[in-house]
Amino acid sequence: MCITFENHCNFDMSIKIAPEIIKRIVDELDTGMVCFYNKTTGEIESYPDENSNPGFDEELWAEVIDKVEENRDNCLEFEPMSSHESFRVMENFIAQIYDIPTHNKLIGVISRKRPFANFKYALFEYPFLRERWFRFHHEAYTEYVQEQIDVANLGEEQEDM
């Protein structure tokens, strides 16, 4: 999948990516994709993360993978959150729930096998919390992507020295 945006680099060559592009990157990552931002063209390329997609067929994505590989030096790679990081996001969300019975129930839910599926299912009992969760999760993922941009900018600053 390719989406083209104007280049968002400024004079000091640090990577500046517009919020709507970051949102698109977040959406791609959240669906299990690996995402690449071309710093020169502003294009976004993505394909399924091999690690989280057991049936990944590289041939189906060969064109995108080849395009990324040809431009690897100009690309900033974004990887999805690890399961450990995603679990921490769930814990942080639950920590903000002050209703003790609800808080305790959700702690119990993520303490069992299949915590992600159980958490998702449990939130159907709490429509208000479910909506809050989607906002919280999106904000956490946006911060995660911004951290990757910040790390890339630090790397580029060190290369310029």
N, C-alpha and C positions, 0 to 999 in steps of 0.2 A: 504494500500500500504506500503510495507516495502523495504527500501533501506539500505544496510549495508555499512558502511565506517569504517575505522580503528578509534580507539579512539584517539581523538585529545587533550587530557589533558596533561599538562606539570607537572613538578615536584612540583610546588607550588599549585597544584590541582585547579588552575583556569581553567575555561572552555575555550578552544581554539578550534574554529571550522573553518576548512579550507574554503577558499572562494567558492570553488565549492559546498560544502555542504550548505553554507549560500545561495548560488544561488538557490539550490534545495528547501530549506525552503521557500525562497521568492516566488518561482514559486508555491509551494503548497498553501501558504497563499493567494496569489493573485487570486487563483481559488476558494477561499471560504473554504479552509480546515483549520482545527486546526492541528498543527504539533507538534510532540514531538521528542526530541533528547535524546536518551539514552546515558547518560554520561559514562556509563561503557562499552557498546558494540559498540557505535557509530552508532547504527541503527536509522533510521528516520521512524516514524510511523505517518500516518495522516488519518483523516476522516473528513467528512463535518462538518462545524460549524453549530450547531443546530439553532443558532440565525439568520443566513443569508441563510439558506436552509429550507424553510417552509415545504417541503415534506420529510424532513430527516427521513429515516427509520432506526432506531437503529439496528434492526435485521440484516440488510444487512452488517453492519459494526461491528457486535458483536465480531468477532474474534480479530479485531484490537483494539477495545475498551477494551476488556478483557486483551489483552497483555499489553496495556498501563497501565491499572489499577493495574495489577500484579507487574509492575515495576515503579509505580508512584514516589517512593522515588529517583529513579535514573534518572528520566526524567526531562528535561527542556521543559516546554510548551511554544509554540509560538502561539499567537492569531493573527488573521487578524486585520488590521487597522480598527478602528471604522469609521463610515461614516463621523464623524466630522474631524478625522485625514486625511482621504482621501480627503475631501473637502479642507482642508488646503493645501494639496499637490497641488491640482489644482490651488488654489489661488497663491501659491508661483511660480508655473510655469508661470502663466499669468503675474505675476509681473515682470518677466524677458523678456517679450516681449515689445520691445521699439517702434514698429510700432504702433502708436496711434490708427488708425482705427481698426487694428486687435485686439489690446489689449482691446479696448472698446467693440468690438463685443463679445469677449470671456467673458468679465465681464458680459455683458448682458445675455449671454447664461447660465452662472451658477447662475444667479440671478432669473431665472424662475423656475417653477416646473420641477422636474426630471432633476436636474443639471448634474448628471453623464451621463445619456443617451444623453442629449443635447450636452454636451461637446464632447463626443465621436463622435457623428454625425457631429458636427461643424468642427472637426479636419480633416474630409475627404476633406474639401475645402482647406486645407493647408497641403499638403503631407510632406513638409519639417518640419513643426512644429509637425506634427504627429509623425515623426521619433524622433524628439527631445523629445517629450512628453514621448515616450516609454522609452528612456534612462533616462530621468529625473525621471519618476515614478519608474523605477527599482532601481535607485540610492537612492531615498527616502525610498523605501521599505527595501533596504539593510541596510541603516542607522537605520531604525526602528528595524530590527532584531538584529543588533549589539547592540543597546541600551538595548534590552531585555537580551542579553548575559552579558553586563556590569552590569546590575542590579542583575542578578543571581550571578555574581562573587562577587559583594559587599555583597550579602546575605551570600555567603559561607565564605567570609573573616570574617564577624561578627560572624558566627557560630563557627569558629575556635578560636576565642578570648576567 
